[in-house]
């Protein structure tokens, strides 16, 4: 199976590292705009713009959401073009043979990921193309599940809540620790416990804290300690949401 990988951001780099290490899928060209010049590395042609259109099974776009339409539009009309975005529909690609290969994970520059621990959501306009996506997922040892565009967009929303928003709360907690000469490492056991609980409990059953106990004295004390009006509003919003969620059950 021969592919052209387009994109060298966080996801593009991780896909490149994982795919070149297997013998099932061969990257014949990696489109990397940050490349200083066209070169060949580990048998892969690294270029600024895709150019070799012969004998390619699929084009894998690991690019920004806004550029999917433009880039796919520059590729051959009969090509199988696949994007990796969680929030973009299958119709973002103009080719008749369009697909989605969505790794449900967050990616960082300085941390490699193990795709064997990642689930990949796949979708294709033409049913027979789904087998190519399954083959690609299998080559990097990822588990795979079929999902339509509407489901995937909702799943992406849920992923933003549990990953991106949660990480921002880590940022705020780390800032409180820093201002008070405390190590953020002190919080890591409770963070770990929080995530371990939902392995066996539902998120609702795992909820703890002053809000769900309706401990108004502690809530008021915390609000007095918070200096930032922005963080204070978040604390109030989350406390109210937790209490309302309990009341609705």
C-alpha atoms as one frame of an Amber mdcrd trajectory, in Angstrom:
protein
   0.000   0.000   0.000   1.479   3.327  -1.122   0.480   6.690   0.312   1.395
  10.354   0.150   1.325  12.010   3.573   0.582  15.725   3.503   1.316  17.731
   6.644   4.152  17.909   9.142   2.491  19.298  12.244   2.005  17.422  15.507
  -0.173  14.683  13.996   1.704  14.560  10.694   5.002  13.934  12.460   3.540
  11.173  14.625   1.938   9.461  11.640   5.189   9.674   9.692   7.186   8.090
  12.526   4.666   5.277  12.955   4.058   4.483   9.305   7.714   4.351   8.201
   8.411   1.760  10.883   6.097  -0.835   9.305   6.346  -2.802   6.065   2.659
  -2.855   5.163   2.299   0.813   4.195   4.937   2.778   2.340   5.083   6.568
   2.354   6.357   7.443  -1.088   6.195  11.165  -0.445   5.881  13.365   2.647
   4.752  16.914   1.954   6.475  19.043   4.579   6.333  22.811   4.052   9.066
  23.378   6.645  11.552  21.286   4.669  14.467  23.491   3.583  14.771  21.617
   0.301  13.506  18.482  -1.424  15.334  15.491   0.017  15.071  11.779   0.624
  15.143  10.278   4.101  14.650   6.604   4.992  13.450   6.004   1.446  10.808
   8.734   1.650  10.817  11.712  -0.689  10.329  14.838   1.443   8.981  17.747
  -0.582   7.215  21.071  -0.199   4.448  20.170  -2.654   2.965  16.828  -3.718
   4.084  15.927  -7.191   4.227  12.155  -7.695   0.678  11.086  -8.521   1.372
   7.627  -9.940   0.432   4.389  -8.198  -0.796   6.069  -5.020  -3.440   4.246
  -2.982  -4.397   7.244  -0.877  -3.463  10.775   0.094  -3.504  11.294   3.856
  -4.060  14.921   4.893  -2.755  15.762   8.376  -3.357  19.486   7.938  -5.349
  22.288   9.552  -9.126  22.045   9.228  -9.338  25.228   7.164  -6.888  24.013
   4.546  -8.498  20.622   3.836 -10.702  21.932   1.033  -7.940  23.875  -0.697
  -5.385  21.066  -0.525  -7.788  18.330  -1.589  -8.852  20.532  -4.485  -5.269
  20.588  -5.768  -5.049  16.775  -5.908  -6.144  14.457  -8.745  -9.914  14.163
  -9.107  -9.795  10.356  -9.162  -7.589  10.078  -6.064  -8.645   8.611  -2.719
  -8.173  11.601  -0.402  -8.459  11.179   3.369  -8.470  13.838   6.092  -7.740
  13.357   9.791  -9.929  16.071  11.345 -12.477  15.446  14.052 -14.739  18.404
  13.321 -14.846  18.385   9.507 -17.344  16.359   7.506 -16.553  13.850   4.813
 -17.832  16.384   2.282 -14.934  18.727   3.078 -13.115  16.720   0.403 -14.352
  17.273  -3.139 -13.150  13.976  -4.621 -15.710  11.186  -5.106 -13.326   8.884
  -3.267 -13.129  10.687   0.072 -12.375   9.310   3.506 -11.681  10.153   7.124
  -8.968   8.684   9.338  -9.499  10.299  12.758  -7.117   9.294  15.584  -8.955
   9.984  18.833  -6.006  11.385  20.749  -4.217  14.658  21.483  -0.775  15.116
  19.999   2.175  17.162  21.248   5.459  18.054  19.594   7.761  16.629  22.222
   5.911  13.448  23.153   5.665  10.406  20.921   2.455   8.400  21.017   1.828
   4.677  20.916  -0.826   4.133  18.241  -1.554   0.674  19.650  -3.295   2.516
  22.506  -5.300   4.771  20.184  -8.659   4.253  18.507  -9.094   5.563  14.968
 -12.500   6.519  13.600 -12.896   5.844   9.886 -15.429   6.784   7.208 -15.487
   6.702   3.410 -17.842   7.758   0.617 -17.236   4.535  -1.291 -17.781   1.438
   0.832 -14.911  -0.575  -0.630 -12.405   2.145   0.347 -13.071   1.405   4.025
 -10.763  -1.618   3.696  -7.812   0.629   2.807  -8.450   2.694   5.933  -8.616
  -0.466   8.040  -5.336  -1.624   6.518  -3.698   1.722   7.335  -4.930   1.565
  10.939  -3.769  -2.035  11.319  -0.318  -1.128   9.999   0.254   1.223  12.954
  -1.440  -1.221  15.365  -4.335   1.140  16.102  -7.805  -0.157  16.899 -10.455
   1.019  14.483 -14.158   1.880  14.565 -16.519   3.078  11.853 -18.278   6.370
  12.509 -20.247   8.840  10.376 -19.473  12.551  10.135 -22.242  13.678  12.489
 -21.207  11.183  15.171 -17.544  12.079  14.757 -18.200  15.800  15.198 -20.092
  15.093  18.435 -17.293  12.789  19.584 -14.757  15.511  18.826 -16.785  17.933
  20.953 -16.757  15.445  23.834 -13.001  14.968  23.387 -12.416  18.729  23.628
 -14.314  18.786  26.927 -12.386  15.939  28.547  -8.975  16.795  27.101  -8.506
  20.434  26.146 -10.730  21.975  28.803  -9.405  19.666  31.489  -5.837  20.570
  30.578  -6.695  24.264  30.886  -7.844  23.599  34.446  -4.437  22.002  35.037
  -2.878  25.250  33.803  -4.960  27.292  36.267  -4.168  24.895  39.133  -0.456
  25.022  38.298  -0.575  28.823  38.422  -2.169  28.754  41.900   0.561  26.369
  43.067   3.313  28.543  41.587   2.011  31.733  43.229   1.926  30.001  46.600
   5.312  28.257  46.414   3.758  24.816  46.009   4.772  22.054  43.617   2.197
  21.036  41.008   3.473  17.483  41.539   1.526  17.435  44.809  -1.672  17.356
  42.749  -0.651  14.500  40.466  -1.908  11.663  42.725  -5.404  13.190  42.908
  -5.366  13.790  39.150  -4.402  10.144  38.605  -7.103   8.952  40.984  -9.709
  11.035  39.165  -8.944   9.335  35.855  -8.626   5.877  37.375 -12.099   6.150
  38.927 -13.846   6.412  35.591 -12.361   3.065  34.585 -14.875   1.465  36.963
 -17.421   4.207  37.726 -19.590   6.425  35.549 -18.497  10.092  35.512 -21.628
  10.973  37.487 -20.883   8.415  40.204 -17.228   9.471  40.381 -18.059  13.133
  41.083 -16.826  14.408  44.457 -16.131  17.782  46.039 -17.863  20.655  47.831
 -20.321  21.404  45.002 -21.954  17.973  44.913 -22.006  17.931  48.748 -23.540
  21.414  48.674 -20.874  22.572  51.114 -21.622  26.274  50.738 -19.153  27.348
  53.450 -16.221  25.788  51.578 -17.443  27.170  48.244 -17.625  30.709  49.659
 -14.169  30.314  51.206 -12.706  29.197  47.879 -14.306  32.130  46.061 -12.680
  34.539  48.513  -9.299  32.926  47.859  -9.572  33.283  44.078  -7.981  36.523
  42.900  -8.946  36.309  39.222 -12.505  37.304  38.325 -12.171  35.018  35.301
 -11.300  31.968  37.431 -13.942  32.933  39.962 -16.588  32.833  37.221 -15.363
  29.381  36.131 -15.548  28.109  39.718 -19.122  29.402  40.077 -20.163  27.990
  36.708 -18.745  24.527  37.409 -20.178  24.411  40.934 -23.623  25.330  39.629
 -23.368  22.794  36.787 -22.380  19.988  39.161 -25.288  20.772  41.494 -27.809
  21.083  38.653 -26.593  17.830  37.111 -27.160  16.063  40.423 -30.657  17.547
  40.720 -31.558  16.346  37.218 -30.730  12.705  37.997
